[in-house]
Amino acid sequence: MTDLSVTYMGLKLKSPLILGSCGLSNSIRKLQEAERAGFGAVVLKSIFEEEISREVTSALKSDSYLEHSQSYDYISQYQEQISFDRLLNTVRIAKESLSIPVIASINCFSTGGWMKYAKAIEEAGADALEVNYFVLPADFDKTAGDYQAGYFKLVEALKRELSIPIGLKTSSYFTDLAHFMQQLSYTGIAALVLFNRFHSPDINLDTLEFSASNNFSRQEELANTLRWVGLLSEKLRCDLSATTGVHDAAGMIKLLLAGADTVQAASVFYQKGIEYGAVMLNDLKAWMDKHEFSAINDFKAKLNYTRIEQPDAYFRIQFMKYMSGIE
Ligand SMILES: Cc1cc2nc3c(=O)[nH]c(=O)nc-3n(C[C@H](O)[C@H](O)[C@H](O)COP(=O)(O)O)c2cc1C
């Protein structure tokens, strides 16, 4: 009997496939579909720090008198509460409707006001909290160290507030990625979620306006995640969930072989429907049967860089005919 179960952030998951935070995970019906398809857990759509601020600002902009009145603080707090109440409600309903773990998500860029609500997310029943935190290092007066200090401050503050496991989702845009990820893994977080995929800017040549492009990932984007999961997984003191570019069972298996504890995906389920998760899990089972693996641990991290004959393959970044077979 092939056993797909894994442990992630201290939670027992029936499979390593997680529905990543996205618009689909905002709908209870879609979350139930994910459970039926065999997903091990779901990460709810994030509440965004700026979403809260924007609601507050636009509510107040409509009344400039208010902005300067004593009611300002009261109203802005009220608006903040409404946004969070929506999130808390989703957490509560998801918990009532599902038996798989429900991971709440916050997308933030500071350790500001939203921190005071973290405890409420825990009390609403979330099994864990994934915090999507990244600050674009575009400030000419800040060093890498200044930016990195923000991460440690965030984790410290969250750990003071919460007893549920905390996952940190972030990007690969750091000067000393290996060292920094390892240091973060020592802070007591339960997992690193690598890597977040960014909104990509573009320019529309007809309207001469800024626009968005590439809302969904492509399969080729898996390579960056694969490299870093293979390099980091053995060296971290927390779990590792891999994301970006997983479009089929093959992508999921590669990341597990490189050492991921779980795999998150979003784009592919917009394109093929959530039920495609069941196909991916069936294909994973078939592959495990073919290779006579009865449990995920039988092959997880088998191709981590510390365990392969040619670890150089993970470090190689420049093209050479010898490596690529192309002149
Ligand atoms: C439409 C859409 C909405 C997303 N919304 C969020 C979000 O609210 N919070 C978050 O942390 N990630 C969000 N993501 C990122 C995904 O969770 C995931 O990390 C990323 O898309 C890479 O995985 P993929 O290659 O399977 O799409 C979103 C992705 C998509 C496509």
The ligand as an SDF file (V2000), in Angstrom:
LIG
                    3D

 31 33  0  0  0  0  0  0  0  0999 V2000
   -3.8220   34.4390   -9.0820 C   0  0  0  0  0  0  0  0  0  0  0  0
   -2.8290   34.1980   -7.9880 C   0  0  0  0  0  0  0  0  0  0  0  0
   -3.0490   34.7660   -6.7330 C   0  0  0  0  0  0  0  0  0  0  0  0
   -2.0950   34.5830   -5.7080 C   0  0  0  0  0  0  0  0  0  0  0  0
   -2.3330   35.1260   -4.4840 N   0  0  0  0  0  0  0  0  0  0  0  0
   -1.4330   34.9100   -3.4750 C   0  0  0  0  0  0  0  0  0  0  0  0
   -1.6680   35.4040   -2.1670 C   0  0  0  0  0  0  0  0  0  0  0  0
   -2.6850   36.0210   -1.8630 O   0  0  0  0  0  0  0  0  0  0  0  0
   -0.7240   35.1630   -1.2130 N   0  0  0  0  0  0  0  0  0  0  0  0
    0.4170   34.4570   -1.4580 C   0  0  0  0  0  0  0  0  0  0  0  0
    1.2190   34.2440   -0.5520 O   0  0  0  0  0  0  0  0  0  0  0  0
    0.6580   33.9540   -2.6980 N   0  0  0  0  0  0  0  0  0  0  0  0
   -0.2340   34.1640   -3.6980 C   0  0  0  0  0  0  0  0  0  0  0  0
    0.0080   33.6460   -4.9350 N   0  0  0  0  0  0  0  0  0  0  0  0
    1.2770   32.9310   -5.1650 C   0  0  0  0  0  0  0  0  0  0  0  0
    1.0790   31.4210   -5.0830 C   0  0  0  0  0  0  0  0  0  0  0  0
    0.6860   31.0160   -3.7790 O   0  0  0  0  0  0  0  0  0  0  0  0
    2.3820   30.6880   -5.4430 C   0  0  0  0  0  0  0  0  0  0  0  0
    3.3640   30.9270   -4.4600 O   0  0  0  0  0  0  0  0  0  0  0  0
    2.9500   31.1320   -6.7840 C   0  0  0  0  0  0  0  0  0  0  0  0
    1.9180   31.3340   -7.7420 O   0  0  0  0  0  0  0  0  0  0  0  0
    3.9030   30.0930   -7.3420 C   0  0  0  0  0  0  0  0  0  0  0  0
    3.2770   28.8580   -7.5180 O   0  0  0  0  0  0  0  0  0  0  0  0
    2.7790   28.3780   -8.9720 P   0  0  0  0  0  0  0  0  0  0  0  0
    3.9490   28.3370   -9.8480 O   0  0  0  0  0  0  0  0  0  0  0  0
    2.1820   27.0220   -8.7100 O   0  0  0  0  0  0  0  0  0  0  0  0
    1.7380   29.3500   -9.4070 O   0  0  0  0  0  0  0  0  0  0  0  0
   -0.9380   33.8090   -5.9580 C   0  0  0  0  0  0  0  0  0  0  0  0
   -0.7530   33.2180   -7.2140 C   0  0  0  0  0  0  0  0  0  0  0  0
   -1.6810   33.4030   -8.2190 C   0  0  0  0  0  0  0  0  0  0  0  0
   -1.4530   32.7530   -9.5590 C   0  0  0  0  0  0  0  0  0  0  0  0
  1  2  1  0
  2  3  1  0
  2 30  2  0
  3  4  2  0
  4  5  1  0
  4 28  1  0
  5  6  2  0
  6  7  1  0
  6 13  1  0
  7  8  2  0
  7  9  1  0
  9 10  1  0
 10 11  2  0
 10 12  1  0
 12 13  2  0
 13 14  1  0
 14 15  1  0
 14 28  1  0
 15 16  1  0
 16 17  1  0
 16 18  1  0
 18 19  1  0
 18 20  1  0
 20 21  1  0
 20 22  1  0
 22 23  1  0
 23 24  1  0
 24 25  2  0
 24 26  1  0
 24 27  1  0
 28 29  2  0
 29 30  1  0
 30 31  1  0
M  END
$$$$
